[in-house]
Amino acid sequence: MQLPSSETTSSVVRPSAPVSKGVKTAVREKTVETASMSGATRFTPPAPLLDESNASSDDENSRPFGLAEEETVNFPAQGLPESAEPPVQEAALVSPPKRLSRAAPAMLASPVTRYAFRDAKPINFGRSSPRHLAVHGVDVSRWQGDINWMKLRAQGANFAYIKATDGGDHLDPMFMKNWRNADAAGLKRGAYHFFYWCRTAGEQADWFIRNVPKVDGALPPVIDVEWNGESSCRRKPSREKVLEKMQVFMDKLERHYGQRPIIYTSPDFYRDNLRGAFLDYPFWLRAVAAHPSKVYPGRKWLFWQYSGSGLSHGVTGRIDLNVFHGDERQWRAWLGGGGQMMADAD
């Protein structure tokens, strides 16, 4: 009897999150359906891609090989008028999907430390500056070396996403040290996986689960999806195959950790694959030259990576800077719900 495909997903029920009052969703949720134990899968037809001929080209390049790697794209500061960016709106939160089993433990937050980072390549985001948002954090990997987490926390890092794995056989050598020390310094911490398009989704999920502890109070796991152009894997599967592989990976993590994974992505990969997809998943968006509402029109987002050139005490060199889509009250509410709420698009 033929074994089921490792790219086939099953057994996770993903109810749509009800949208908060006044917010309407124009595109239907895209889901994967399993046909049988034969491993065949089918998708509802993907939404037609929108014309983005007038989209900003300043942020089109994907990150090289993982979201915390060295920045290679040079974006000069732009002296934009105050009216050039949309005003920051208070993030509207939607109700969390039901948990898979027991209720999530509250992820109690330490007092929020205010923004005190510097930036080697500052961008003028106008009225939509991330500085107007309260809860900032970082993402790190081995490239940040030996981190002084107490100093990093004092600079304004309230959370950290830490590189854990990529592909099906690579573990970041600094992961466990960063995982322990970030927690000891009082940061909320989570782990991310850099997805390889040359490995099956099932084996990548197994590798992540093998190496990332299931810990009460940890932030939801992250799948980092970009094209792998800087690695030995140059494969670019079809959009249908990309969505299928992502769904398999995310379902397996959701079953294990009891939290819906967060999707991190970059502008070019998003345009190729993710517009109109995964509407009931939280997104973490890279947008280092313009507000996410311009780079990813209509997409709800939870985290915004707004710089790849941050400077901070406690870290040698540059570090990625991120911000949570909401105020301090909403941050605490999100943590208290086990990291299961999502923020709406501006």
PyMOL commands that set and color helices and strands:
alter all, ss='L'
color gray80, all
select helices_A, chain A and resi 82-84+126-128+130-132+142-144+149-155+175-184+201-211+239-257+267-274+292-295+328-336
alter helices_A, ss='H'
color red, helices_A
select strands_A, chain A and resi 32-34+41-43+93-94+118-119+136-140+159-166+170-171+188-194+222-225+262-265+283-286+303-311+319-324+342-343
alter strands_A, ss='S'
color yellow, strands_A
deselect
rebuild
show_as cartoon
